[in-house]
Amino acid sequence: MRPLHLTLGLLLTMGAVKAQKNSEQIHRSAILVDTHGDILHKQIKTGEDLGKLQTTGQFDLVRAKQGGLDVQVFSIWCDETGGFAIANQEIDTLYSLIKRYPNKIALVKNAEELKKAVKQNKLAAMIGVEGGHMIENSLQKLEELAKRGMIYLTLTWNNSTSWASSAAEESSGKVKPENAGLNDFGKQVVKKLNDLGVLVDLSHVGEKTFYDAIAVSTKPILVSHSSVYAINPVPRNIKDDQIRAVGKNGGVISVNFYSGFLDPDYDRNYKAFFNKHDEELKALSTKYGKAAAKDSLSVKYPAETELLKPSVALLVDHIDHIVKLIGIDHVGLGADFDGAESFPRGLNSVADYPKVTEELYKRGYKKEDIEKMLGGNFIRILKINKGK
């Protein structure tokens, strides 16, 4: 007769295996959409061939296939010193990747094309422009980016434009309250995006801009890569009233995977890590500069830095919070891979996406609910905005 503790252990193991198998089946049957990846800016600097397996970064076509990623929105990004020309350079880079691997990846501009690419077993590539400064105060340039495939425009990055204030500059006081939000041209931008069928993205924007844009938009908006302020009160996360406003608008909030947005203890834990290695940090900073020194220390002590990362469970806590406030129909995923230095333990690249689905399944979410969060909700608002 088998001892009771061995029998219970065996049953628990069998249950865990079954749960993992079930979540894997759900993951592979769903259309998985990542609404924000800073892949192209990094690729231009490194010259990596993203069609082949890479040992750095979080994205390539090989790991995308491993992780069941069906749709990647490639972020077009530059800081405030760049503009329209750099945006087009990054789009050219994506076009070049698609030309080299036409059997693996396809540019798509609407829900119909997205589903066709997925059916053909190709990664559906979409374009999101992260920062209104790249239209250079020109509705014509906005239209040109839309023609090239832009499916959303993030109204601001960390920098404000002359027509919209950012979260970073509203919260720091750089933009005075009386000057915050959208001016008349900013409202024209939102209306033009609606007319073109381009999603209005409200990640990075200040609260005043957020509410002004939602009031102007006649279509569901997207928050492409932000997390929950109530769990971690940083300016880039969105507050409960903002979450409720997205629900009322019919939009979608794609949760960001960056450790610093998920975990309120992240900055404090990293500060303690660098204090522990202060002598090394000083020596390396003198030689290489502080940023490079911090990167070097993180690489040197991987076991320590791994423990500084939050769990996948905390990521799903952010999802749970949104679901409890406004329901299943308004949640998506916007990992911000290649755009940040730290992600939850075990989420090292797009290949690890099944771990998110596994945690959702453990929380008791049904198959149809998980499918909505993985991509169905985004496809719904894309279809509404595009009309097809």
N, C-alpha and C positions, 0 to 999 in steps of 0.2 A: 504493500500500500504506500502510495506516494505521500510524504509529509504535507500537512496543510499549507505551510508557508511556501513550499515549492509549487503546489497547485495554484495558489493565488498568484505567485510570481509568473507562472506560465500563462495564466489567464490574462494578466495585465499586459504581458508582452504580446500576446496574440491580439489583444484589443488595440494596442498601439500600432501594430503592423497593419491591422485592418483599417484603422483610422488614416494612416499614412497612405495606404493604397486608395482609399476612397477620395481623399483630398487630391491625390495625384490625378485620378480620373477626372475630377471636376476641373482641375487646373488645365488639363490637356484638352478638355472639351470646350472650355470658354475661349472667347477672344480676349486676349490680354493686351491692354493698352497702357503704355507709359507716356504720360502727357508732357514730360520734361526731362531731357537729357542734354547736358552741355558737352556733347561729343565732338562737334565739328571744330569748335575753337581750339580744343586740345589737339585734335588731329592735324590741324594746320601747323601747329608748333612742332609736333613730333614727326610728322610724315608717315605715321603708321598706316599699314594697309589693313583697314578694318574688315576686309573680307576674310582675313586669316586670324587664327587664334593669337591673341596678344598676351604678354605676361604682365603688362601694366594697364592701368585704367580699369574701367568697369564695363566697357562695351566693345563687342565686335560681333560680326554676323554668326560666328561659330557659337559663342556663349549665348547669344540671343536665341538661337535654335534650341540649345540645351535647356534654357530656362522657360521655354514655351512662350517667349515674347512674340506677339503677332504684329503689334503696331508700336512704332517708336516715333514720337514727336521730337524731331531734332531741333534743339534750341539754336537760334541765330542770335549770337550775343557779342557785344563789345562794350567797353566802358564808355563814359561820356565823351572821351576824346575821339571816338570813332563815329561812323554814321552809315549812310546809305551804301557807300562803296564797299565797306567791309561786310555789310549784310549780304550784298550780292556775291562777294568773294566766298563767303561761307556756303551760300546756296550753290554756287558753282562746284564747290568741293563735294557736296552731297550728290549733285548731278553726275559728277565724275565717278563716284563710288557706284552709283546705279548703273552707269554705262559699263563699268568693268565687271559687274556681277548681275546681269539682267535676269538670270534665272533664280537669284536669291533675294532680290530686293526691288521694289517698284515704288515710284512716287505716286501718291494718291492725294486727291484734293477733296473728296467727299465720301460719304458713307457707302455709296454704291461701289466706288473704286476700291475702297478699303476691303469690303467683303469679297470682292473679286480677287484681290491680291492674296488674301488669306486662303481662299479656296484653292488658289494655284500654288499654295505652300511657299509663298514669298513673304518676306518682311514688308509690311506696308509702312512706307516712310512718309512722314508728314513734316511740315515746317511751321515752327512757332517762333515769331520774332520777339525777343525779350528786351523790350525797351523802346518807348515811343520816340526817343531821340533819333532813332535810325530813319524815321521818315522825314527828318529835317524840316519840320513845320510845313510839309507839302502833302496835300491830299493826292496829288498826282503820283508822288513817290509811293504813297500808301497803296494806291491802285496798282502800281507796277509790281510791288511785292506780292500783292494778292494774285496777280496774273502768274507769278512765278511759283505759286503754291502755298503762300502763307495762309494757314488755317486759323491762327490766332495772333493777336497783337497784345503783348503785355504793355499796358499804357505807360508804365515807368519801370525802370530798373531802380537801383538805389538812388540814382540821381533824379531830381525833378526835371521836368521840361518847362518851357515857358507857358505851357498850357495844362499841366497836371503835376500835382505834388506827390512825392514818394513817401513811403512809410518811414524810411531812414531819415529824411529831412523834415518831415512833420514832427516826428518823435524827438528829434534832436533840437528842435526850435529854430533850425536854419530857415525854415519857411514859417512865417508868421501866420497865425490863425486866419487873419483877414485876407491873406493871399493864398490860402490852401484850397484844394479842390480843383475842379475843372473850370476853366474860363470858357468864353463863347467858342473859341476855336476847338478846345478840348471836347466840347459837346458835339461839335461838327464831326470830329474824329469818330466818336462813338456812333453817331448816326450813319456815317459813311461805312463803318465796319458792319453795322446791321444791314445796310443796303447791299453790300458786297457778299454777305453771307459769311463774314469772317468773325470768329468768336472774339468777344471782348474779354481779355484776361486781366483779372484783378489781383494776382499775386504782386507783391512789391509795392503796391500803391498805398498812399496814406488813407486814413479813415475818411477824411472829407472827400477825397477823390473817389473812394470806394462807393460811398453813398450817392454822390453826384452821378456816377456812371450807371449805377443800378437804376436810378430814377429816370435816366435818359434812355437806356437800352429798352427796346421793345422785344428783345429775344433773350433766351437764357444765357447767362454769362458763365465763364469758367474761372476757377481759381486754380491755376495749373500746378503749383508746387508750394503749398503752405500747410502749416499744421495748426494745432489748437492752442490758443493763447491761455485758456483756463488751466491747461496742464503745464505749459511752459510759457510764461509771460515775456516773450521777446517781440520787438516791433514787427518782425516778419510774419508772425503768426496772427490768426484772425480770432476776434472775440466772439462770444456767444451771440450777441445781437447781430453781428455781421453774418454769422452762420445762419441765423434765422432769416435774415434778409435774402441770402442765397436760396434757401428753401422756398421762400415766397416767390422769388423770381423764376424758380424752376431750374436753376443752374446746378453746377457740380463743383465740389471741392476735392481736388486731387492732393492727397496727403504726401508731404515731403518726407524723405527718409533720413535727412541730415541729422546726425546725433545732437548737434547744438540746438536744433529746433524741437526735437522730441523730448530731450532729457533736461530738466531744470538743474541737475547736478553736474552736467557735462563740463561747463567752463571751470567750475570749482575743482573738479577732479583733475582736469588737465593742468590747472595752475599748481596743484599739489605735486603732480608728476614732474613738472619742470623745476619746481623748488627742490625736489629730491635730488635732481641731477644738475643743480645750479652751477657747480664748478665746470662741468663739462659744457653746459650751455654757454657760459661766458667765453670759454676757450674757443668753441666752435663759432660763436657769433663774431668774435674778433677776426677770425679767418674767412668765414663765408657769408656773414650777415645773419641777423636774428631769424628771419623766416626759414632760410636754408638750414640753420642750426637746429631749429625745432623739428623740421622734417627728418633730419639726420638722426636725432635722438629717438624719434618715433619708430624709425626703421631699426635702430639698434636694439631697442627693447620691445619687441613685438608682443611678448607675453604680457607685459605690463600695460601696454596701450590697448590690447584687446579687452582687458578688464575694465577700461575706462568707457567702453562703448555700452549703450543701452541694449536691452533685449528686443527681440522681435515682438515680444508681448507688449512692450511699451508703445511700439509703433501701432499695434492694433488697438491699444487703449485710446489713441487719438481717433482712430476710425470709429470705435464704439461711441465716443463722446458725440461725434457728429451724427451718427445714426440715432442716438437717443434724443437729440434735439430736433432733427428734421427728417429722419427716416432714411431707409436704404437707397432711395432713388437719387441721392445727391452726393454720393461718395465715389471717388476714383483714386488712382495712384499716379503720383508724379515724383519719381524717386530723386531726381536731381543728381543722378550718377554722373561722374566726371566733373561735377560742379562743386564738390565739397570734399573735405579731407577725411570724414569719418561717417560711417553708417553702422546700423545695429550689428551686433555679433552674428556672424554667419551670413550676412548679406554683403558679400564681397564684390558682387557683380550681377549683371542681369541673369546670369545662370542660376542664381539663388532665389529667383522669384517664387518657386514652389513652396518655399518655407513660409511665405506670407499667407498663401492659400491654406497651408496646413494649420497655421495658427487661427485663421478665420474659422476653419472647420472645427477646430477644438473648442472654439467659443460657442458653437452651436448654430452658426449661420447655415441656412439651407442652401442647396445647390443653386437655385434660381437667384438667391440674394447675392451669393458669392460671384456669380456670373455678371450680375449688374455692376458690382463694385470693381471687378477686374477690368471691365471695359464697356459693358452694356450701357451704363449711364452716360459715358462720354459719347458713344455712338449716337445715343438718343438726341443729345443737344447739338451734336454736329449735324445730324439730319435736319433738325428744326431750323438751324441757322442757314444751312445750305439749300434746304428745300428738296434734298434728294439724298 
